[in-house]
Amino acid sequence: MDADVCVIVPTIREYECVRSYVANAEEHGFDTDRLEFVLVTEDHCPTEEMDAMLDDLGVAGEVFDGSRREAWLADHGVGDYSHLIPARSHAQTSFGLLYLWAHDHPYGVFIDDDTRPHDDADFFGTHLRNLTETRTVESVQSDENWVNVLYHSADEHGLYPRGYPYAAMDEAVETGERAVSDVIASQGLWTNVPDLDAVRILMDGDLQGQAETRLTADDFGPDFVAEPGHYLTVCSMNLGFKREVVPAFYQLPMDDNEWSVGRFDDIWSGVFLKRAADVLGKDVLTGDPLCRHDKAPRSTFDDLHNEVAGLELNEHLWKLVDDAGADADTYADAFAAMADALLDAKADYRNGEFLAHVGEHMHDWLDCLDELQHAERPIPADD
């Protein structure tokens, strides 16, 4: 069968992680012919070895360093939008979204290269079931309008994930149940090293960019959704999603900007996605499948340096878009309304000008998708 799942892997080191995910699919009977891998990397990385690995595994896929990305964009008639893909940034995953959009994959999966699937979990099958099945799940809300994705055991470990606003901490949580039938994103969580920001890593007593506190499967409860009007951190290290969300899921111009704002690509795109989902009556499901996060040691202070430029903005971003696009009936309309909200914001914050920069790029993202959708696509040469 034709590949219907585009697996996007940003990687500069541990590209061999793909072997673990392919092995997991084979072990659980998930047809690997459904998978097409897009490895997003840099010009200095071993692209030939990455190509050889995909061939050895017998899976469809392509490897894109910076030069190949530029060529692909030009070949598809959107070379003028290369600024949407920031240099040397995790947010280069946006290129994978453009590839998915151009190749009409109905589903996408983001995987970080420092993760591995749990052996007992059908990784791809679980994501696809989350995106297609109707079932009753736990629903969560709080008096701060934010849900801590680690709330099941928060009383024991006290952790809040990267991107959770500091002003929304110490929230009162309320849970219930409801049926979900239109899940547009499936966020899998992570054992071992939790996904924390640098300030919280320091508070946890670790100087190597990881955490003293480690998570196991026992720290997580049932799958859940955050109620409409309530936000949650969306981490792209283990995330399945439907093609329909791409107009509202740009990963933003992080790191490669004059304000040095970085590390909030998936966090802010998750805020925009959740707002669009609320407007359109969709859901973001969080829980299974779990992955193991084996974050490599690095200076916590380097991470702090990369995050501090955007910390204040992160406290306010969600409020700026919280009422945007209320009457929208498409993802693109909702996203455009949020872009306008950022352009119009009286952003009297440190590096507040970056918000207008983001808004401009959000509009460019929609224009790029429109042109890509209507472009005459290159026909591959015969082998």
C-alpha positions as CSV (number, residue, x, y, z in Angstrom):
1,M,0.0,0.0,0.0
2,D,1.0,3.6,-0.4
3,A,2.6,5.4,2.5
4,D,0.0,7.4,4.4
5,V,2.1,8.3,7.5
6,C,4.8,10.9,7.1
7,V,7.3,10.4,10.0
8,I,9.3,13.6,10.5
9,V,12.6,13.2,12.5
10,P,14.9,16.2,13.2
11,T,18.3,14.8,13.7
12,I,22.0,15.7,13.9
13,R,23.2,12.9,16.1
14,E,21.1,9.8,16.8
15,Y,19.5,9.1,13.5
16,E,19.7,5.4,14.2
17,C,16.7,5.9,16.4
18,V,14.7,5.2,13.2
19,R,15.7,1.5,13.5
20,S,14.0,1.2,16.9
21,Y,10.8,2.7,15.6
22,V,10.7,0.4,12.5
23,A,11.5,-2.6,14.7
24,N,8.6,-1.6,17.0
25,A,6.2,-1.4,14.0
26,E,7.3,-4.8,12.7
27,E,7.0,-6.3,16.2
28,H,3.4,-5.1,16.6
29,G,2.3,-5.9,13.1
30,F,2.1,-2.3,11.8
31,D,2.7,-2.3,8.1
32,T,5.9,-0.4,7.5
33,D,4.9,0.2,3.9
34,R,2.5,2.8,5.5
35,L,5.5,4.8,6.7
36,E,7.6,7.4,4.9
37,F,10.4,8.9,6.8
38,V,11.6,12.5,6.4
39,L,15.0,13.1,8.2
40,V,15.6,16.8,8.6
41,T,19.3,17.5,9.2
42,E,22.2,19.8,8.5
43,D,24.8,20.1,5.8
44,H,27.6,18.9,8.0
45,C,25.8,15.7,9.0
46,P,26.3,12.2,7.4
47,T,23.4,12.2,4.9
48,E,24.8,9.3,2.9
49,E,24.8,7.1,6.0
50,M,21.2,8.2,6.7
51,D,20.1,7.3,3.2
52,A,21.8,4.0,3.5
53,M,20.0,3.2,6.8
54,L,16.6,3.9,5.2
55,D,17.6,1.5,2.3
56,D,18.8,-1.1,4.7
57,L,15.5,-1.0,6.7
58,G,13.5,-1.2,3.5
59,V,11.3,1.8,4.3
60,A,10.4,4.8,2.1
61,G,12.0,8.1,3.0
62,E,14.3,11.0,2.2
63,V,17.0,12.9,3.9
64,F,17.1,16.7,3.7
65,D,20.1,18.7,4.8
66,G,20.0,22.5,4.3
67,S,21.1,22.3,0.6
68,R,18.5,19.6,-0.2
69,R,15.8,21.6,1.5
70,E,16.6,24.7,-0.6
71,A,16.5,22.6,-3.7
72,W,13.2,21.0,-2.8
73,L,11.6,24.3,-2.1
74,A,12.8,25.7,-5.4
75,D,11.6,22.6,-7.3
76,H,8.2,22.9,-5.8
77,G,7.8,26.6,-6.6
78,V,8.1,28.0,-3.1
79,G,11.7,28.9,-3.0
80,D,10.8,32.5,-1.9
81,Y,9.5,31.0,1.4
82,S,12.8,29.5,2.5
83,H,12.9,32.0,5.4
84,L,10.1,30.0,7.0
85,I,12.6,27.3,7.9
86,P,15.1,28.7,10.4
87,A,18.8,27.7,10.4
88,R,20.2,25.4,13.0
89,S,16.9,25.0,14.8
90,H,14.6,22.2,16.0
91,A,11.9,24.3,14.3
92,Q,13.2,23.0,10.9
93,T,10.5,20.4,11.5
94,S,8.3,22.8,9.6
95,F,10.0,21.6,6.5
96,G,8.6,18.1,7.2
97,L,5.1,19.6,7.4
98,L,5.6,21.2,3.9
99,Y,6.8,17.8,2.6
100,L,3.7,16.1,4.1
101,W,1.4,18.8,2.6
102,A,2.9,18.4,-0.9
103,H,2.7,14.6,-0.8
104,D,-0.8,14.4,0.5
105,H,-0.1,12.2,3.5
106,P,-3.2,12.1,5.7
107,Y,-1.2,11.6,8.9
108,G,2.1,12.8,10.3
109,V,4.2,11.8,13.3
110,F,7.0,13.9,14.9
111,I,9.8,11.9,16.6
112,D,12.9,13.3,18.3
113,D,16.1,11.4,17.8
114,D,16.8,11.1,21.5
115,T,13.7,9.0,22.1
116,R,12.9,5.3,21.7
117,P,9.5,3.5,21.8
118,H,8.5,1.3,24.7
119,D,8.7,-2.4,23.6
120,D,5.3,-3.2,24.9
121,A,3.5,-0.4,23.1
122,D,2.4,-0.4,19.4
123,F,3.8,3.1,18.8
124,F,2.4,3.9,15.4
125,G,-0.8,1.8,15.8
126,T,-1.6,3.6,19.0
127,H,-1.2,7.1,17.5
128,L,-3.4,6.1,14.5
129,R,-6.1,4.7,16.8
130,N,-6.0,7.8,18.9
131,L,-6.6,9.9,15.7
132,T,-9.4,7.7,14.3
133,E,-11.4,6.1,17.1
134,T,-14.4,7.4,19.1
135,R,-14.1,6.6,22.8
136,T,-14.6,8.1,26.3
137,V,-11.6,9.6,28.0
138,E,-10.7,11.7,31.0
139,S,-11.2,15.4,30.6
140,V,-9.2,18.0,32.5
141,Q,-9.5,21.7,33.3
142,S,-8.1,24.0,35.9
143,D,-8.8,27.4,37.5
144,E,-5.7,28.8,35.7
145,N,-6.9,27.6,32.2
146,W,-3.8,25.5,31.9
147,V,-3.4,21.7,32.3
148,N,-0.1,20.2,33.5
149,V,0.4,17.1,31.3
150,L,2.2,15.5,34.2
151,Y,-0.7,16.2,36.6
152,H,-1.5,12.5,37.4
153,S,1.5,12.3,39.7
154,A,2.3,16.0,40.2
155,D,1.6,15.8,44.0
156,E,4.5,13.3,44.2
157,H,7.1,14.8,41.9
158,G,6.0,18.4,41.6
159,L,7.1,18.8,38.0
160,Y,5.8,21.1,35.4
161,P,6.8,20.6,31.7
162,R,8.8,22.9,29.5
163,G,6.6,25.8,28.3
164,Y,4.1,25.7,31.1
165,P,3.6,29.3,32.3
166,Y,5.0,30.1,35.7
167,A,1.9,32.2,36.5
168,A,-0.4,29.2,36.0
169,M,1.3,27.0,38.5
170,D,-0.4,25.8,41.7
171,E,-3.6,25.3,39.8
172,A,-6.7,23.6,41.1
173,V,-7.5,20.6,38.8
174,E,-10.9,19.3,37.9
175,T,-11.4,16.1,36.0
176,G,-14.4,14.4,34.4
177,E,-15.1,12.2,31.4
178,R,-16.5,12.8,27.9
179,A,-16.6,11.1,24.5
180,V,-14.1,12.2,21.9
181,S,-14.7,11.5,18.2
182,D,-12.5,14.1,16.3
183,V,-9.0,13.9,17.7
184,I,-6.6,15.9,15.5
185,A,-3.4,15.4,17.5
186,S,-2.2,12.5,19.6
187,Q,0.5,13.6,22.1
188,G,2.5,10.7,23.6
189,L,4.3,11.4,26.8
190,W,7.8,10.3,27.9
191,T,9.5,8.2,30.6
192,N,13.0,8.6,31.9
193,V,14.1,12.3,31.4
194,P,11.2,14.6,31.7
195,D,10.8,17.5,29.3
196,L,11.6,20.5,31.5
197,D,12.8,24.0,30.9
198,A,16.2,25.1,32.2
199,V,14.9,27.0,35.2
200,R,12.9,23.9,36.4
201,I,15.9,21.6,35.7
202,L,18.0,23.9,38.0
203,M,15.3,23.8,40.6
204,D,15.4,20.0,40.4
205,G,19.1,20.1,41.1
206,D,20.6,19.1,37.8
207,L,23.4,21.0,36.0
208,Q,23.6,18.6,33.0
209,G,20.4,19.7,31.2
210,Q,18.4,16.6,32.3
211,A,16.7,16.2,35.7
212,E,17.4,14.5,39.0
213,T,13.7,13.3,38.9
214,R,13.0,10.6,36.4
215,L,9.7,9.3,35.2
216,T,8.3,5.8,34.8
217,A,5.1,4.5,33.2
218,D,3.6,4.4,36.7
219,D,3.7,8.2,36.8
220,F,1.1,8.4,34.1
221,G,-2.6,7.8,34.3
222,P,-5.3,7.4,31.6
223,D,-5.3,9.3,28.3
224,F,-7.0,12.7,28.6
225,V,-8.1,15.8,26.8
226,A,-7.9,19.4,28.0
227,E,-11.3,21.0,28.0
228,P,-12.1,23.8,25.5
229,G,-10.6,27.1,26.7
230,H,-7.8,25.3,28.6
231,Y,-4.3,25.0,27.2
232,L,-1.5,22.4,27.7
233,T,2.1,22.1,26.6
234,V,2.5,20.2,23.3
235,C,5.9,18.6,22.9
236,S,6.8,17.4,19.4
237,M,9.2,14.6,20.5
238,N,6.3,12.1,20.3
239,L,3.3,13.4,18.4
240,G,0.9,12.1,15.9
241,F,-1.5,14.5,13.9
242,K,-3.8,14.7,11.0
243,R,-2.9,16.5,7.8
244,E,-5.8,18.9,8.3
245,V,-4.0,20.7,11.1
246,V,-0.9,21.8,9.1
247,P,-2.2,25.3,8.3
248,A,-2.4,26.0,12.1
249,F,0.8,24.0,13.1
250,Y,3.7,26.0,11.7
251,Q,6.7,25.5,14.1
252,L,7.7,29.2,14.0
253,P,10.9,31.2,13.2
254,M,12.8,30.2,16.4
255,D,16.5,30.5,17.2
256,D,17.4,32.1,13.9
257,N,16.1,35.6,14.7
258,E,17.6,38.9,15.9
259,W,16.0,38.5,19.4
260,S,17.6,35.1,19.9
261,V,14.2,33.7,21.0
262,G,14.3,29.9,20.8
263,R,13.2,26.6,22.3
264,F,9.4,27.5,22.1
265,D,8.7,26.2,18.6
266,D,6.5,23.2,19.6
267,I,5.2,25.0,22.7
268,W,3.8,28.0,20.9
269,S,2.6,26.0,17.9
270,G,0.8,23.9,20.4
271,V,-0.9,26.9,21.8
272,F,-2.1,27.9,18.4
273,L,-3.2,24.3,17.6
274,K,-5.2,24.1,20.8
275,R,-6.9,27.4,20.1
276,A,-7.8,26.3,16.6
277,A,-9.0,22.9,17.8
278,D,-11.3,24.7,20.4
279,V,-12.7,27.0,17.7
280,L,-13.4,24.1,15.3
281,G,-14.7,21.6,17.9
282,K,-11.7,19.2,17.8
283,D,-9.5,17.6,20.5
284,V,-5.9,17.1,21.3
285,L,-5.5,13.7,23.1
286,T,-2.5,13.2,25.5
287,G,-1.1,10.0,27.1
288,D,-0.2,6.9,25.2
289,P,2.0,5.8,23.4
290,L,4.8,6.5,25.8
291,C,8.4,6.8,24.6
292,R,11.6,6.7,26.5
293,H,13.4,10.1,26.5
294,D,17.2,9.6,26.7
295,K,18.2,13.3,26.6
296,A,22.0,13.6,26.3
297,P,23.8,15.5,29.1
298,R,24.6,19.2,28.3
299,S,24.9,22.4,30.2
300,T,21.7,23.5,31.9
301,F,23.0,27.0,31.6
302,D,23.3,26.8,27.9
303,D,19.6,25.8,27.7
304,L,18.8,28.7,30.1
305,H,20.7,31.1,27.8
306,N,18.6,29.8,24.8
307,E,15.3,30.0,26.7
308,V,15.6,33.2,28.6
309,A,14.9,35.5,25.7
310,G,11.4,34.1,25.3
311,L,10.4,33.3,28.9
312,E,8.4,36.5,29.5
313,L,6.7,36.2,26.1
314,N,5.7,32.7,27.0
315,E,3.8,34.0,30.0
316,H,1.6,36.1,27.8
317,L,1.3,34.6,24.3
318,W,-1.7,32.4,25.1
319,K,-3.7,35.3,26.4
320,L,-3.0,37.3,23.2
321,V,-4.6,34.6,21.1
322,D,-7.2,33.3,23.5
323,D,-10.1,35.1,21.8
324,A,-8.8,35.1,18.3
325,G,-10.7,33.6,15.4
326,A,-13.8,32.8,17.3
327,D,-15.9,32.8,14.1
328,A,-13.3,30.9,12.0
329,D,-14.5,27.8,10.3
330,T,-11.1,26.6,8.9
331,Y,-7.7,26.1,10.4
332,A,-6.3,28.7,8.1
333,D,-8.8,31.3,9.1
334,A,-8.2,30.6,12.8
335,F,-4.4,30.8,12.3
336,A,-4.6,34.0,10.3
337,A,-6.7,35.6,13.1
338,M,-4.0,34.5,15.7
339,A,-1.3,36.0,13.4
340,D,-3.3,39.3,13.3
341,A,-3.6,39.2,17.1
342,L,0.2,39.1,17.4
343,L,0.7,41.8,14.9
344,D,-1.8,44.1,16.7
345,A,-0.6,43.2,20.2
346,K,0.7,46.0,22.5
347,A,3.6,43.8,23.4
348,D,5.3,45.8,26.2
349,Y,7.5,42.8,27.1
350,R,11.1,41.9,26.8
351,N,11.7,41.1,23.1
352,G,8.0,42.0,22.5
353,E,8.8,42.9,18.8
354,F,9.4,39.2,18.2
355,L,5.6,38.6,18.4
356,A,5.0,40.7,15.3
357,H,7.9,38.8,13.6
358,V,6.1,35.6,14.4
359,G,2.8,37.0,13.1
360,E,4.3,37.9,9.8
361,H,5.8,34.5,9.4
362,M,2.4,32.9,10.2
363,H,0.8,34.7,7.3
364,D,3.7,33.7,5.1
365,W,3.2,30.1,6.1
366,L,-0.4,30.2,4.9
367,D,0.6,31.8,1.6
368,C,3.3,29.1,1.2
369,L,0.9,26.3,1.8
370,D,-1.6,27.8,-0.7
371,E,1.1,28.1,-3.4
372,L,2.4,24.6,-2.6
373,Q,-1.1,23.1,-2.9
374,H,-1.6,24.6,-6.3
375,A,1.9,24.2,-7.7
376,E,2.6,21.9,-10.6
377,R,4.5,19.1,-8.8
378,P,7.7,17.7,-10.1
379,I,7.5,14.2,-11.6
380,P,10.2,11.9,-10.3
381,A,12.6,10.5,-12.9
382,D,12.5,6.8,-13.6
383,D,15.2,4.8,-12.0
